[in-house]
C-alpha cells in the first residue's frame, strides 16, 4: 500500500510538460473556415429559405391588409345598415303611433255614435212607455167613469126604490162603496 500512495505523490510532483493554451486564441484558418461556412449557409438560406419565407410573409401581410380593409368596409356597411334600421324603426313607430291615434279617434267617434243612438232609442222607449201609461190611464179613467156611472145608476135606482131618509141614504151609499 505504501507503493500506491507513493505513486500518487510522484505523479503530483512531476512538472507539467505541455503548454497551457489560452481559452480564446485567434486561429486564422478556423476563422476563415467559419466565415466561408457562414456565407455559404447564408447563400443557401437566401436562395432556398429566405425568399420563400419573405414571399410567404409578404403574402400574409397582403392578406392581413386586405382583411383589415374588408373589416373596415364591413364595419361601414354595418353602421349604414344600423342607421337604416334605426330610420325604419322610427318610421314604423311613427306610422304605428299615427294608426293608434286614428284608431282612438275612430273608437271615440264610434262610442259617440253608439251613445247617441242609445239615447235616441231610450228616448223613443220612454216616449212609448209614457204613451202606453197615458193610454192605460185613460182606459182606467174611462173604465172608472163607466163603473162609477153604473154604480150611480144602480144606487139611484135603489134609492128611488126605497125612498128612505137621509141617514138611510148615507148608510146605503157607504155600503155600496164598500162593496166596490
RAZITA-V336643 format. One record per backbone hydrogen bond with DSSP energy under -1.0 kcal/mol. CO is the residue of the C=O (numbers start at 1). NH is the residue of the N-H. If there is no record, write none. Layout:
CO;NH + CO;NH
This chain:
1;5 + 2;6 + 3;7 + 4;8 + 5;9 + 6;10 + 7;11 + 8;12 + 9;13 + 27;31 + 28;32 + 29;33 + 30;34 + 31;35 + 32;36 + 33;37 + 34;38 + 35;39 + 36;40 + 37;41 + 38;42 + 39;43 + 40;44 + 41;45 + 42;46 + 43;47 + 44;48 + 45;49 + 45;50 + 46;51 + 49;53 + 50;54 + 51;55 + 52;56 + 53;57 + 54;58 + 55;59 + 56;60 + 57;61 + 58;62 + 59;63 + 60;64 + 61;65 + 62;66 + 63;67 + 64;68 + 65;69 + 66;70 + 67;71 + 68;72 + 69;73 + 70;74 + 71;75 + 72;76 + 73;77 + 74;78 + 75;79 + 76;80 + 77;81 + 78;82 + 79;83 + 80;84 + 81;85 + 82;86 + 83;87 + 84;88 + 85;89 + 86;90 + 87;91 + 88;92 + 89;93 + 90;94 + 91;95 + 92;96 + 93;97 + 94;98 + 95;99 + 96;100 + 97;101 + 98;102 + 99;103 + 100;104 + 101;105 + 102;106 + 103;107 + 104;108 + 105;109 + 106;110 + 107;111 + 108;112 + 109;113 + 110;114 + 111;115 + 112;116 + 113;117 + 114;118 + 115;119 + 116;120 + 117;121 + 118;122 + 119;123 + 120;124 + 121;125 + 122;126 + 123;127 + 124;128 + 125;129 + 126;130 + 127;131 + 128;132 + 129;133 + 130;134 + 131;135 + 132;136 + 133;137 + 134;138 + 135;139 + 136;140 + 137;141 + 138;142 + 139;143 + 140;144 + 141;145 + 142;146 + 143;147 + 144;148 + 145;149 + 146;150 + 147;151 + 148;152 + 149;153 + 150;154 + 151;155 + 152;156 + 153;157 + 154;158 + 155;159 + 156;160 + 157;161 + 158;162 + 165;169 + 166;170 + 167;171 + 168;172 + 169;173 + 170;174 + 171;175 + 172;176 + 173;177 + 174;178 + 175;179 + 176;180
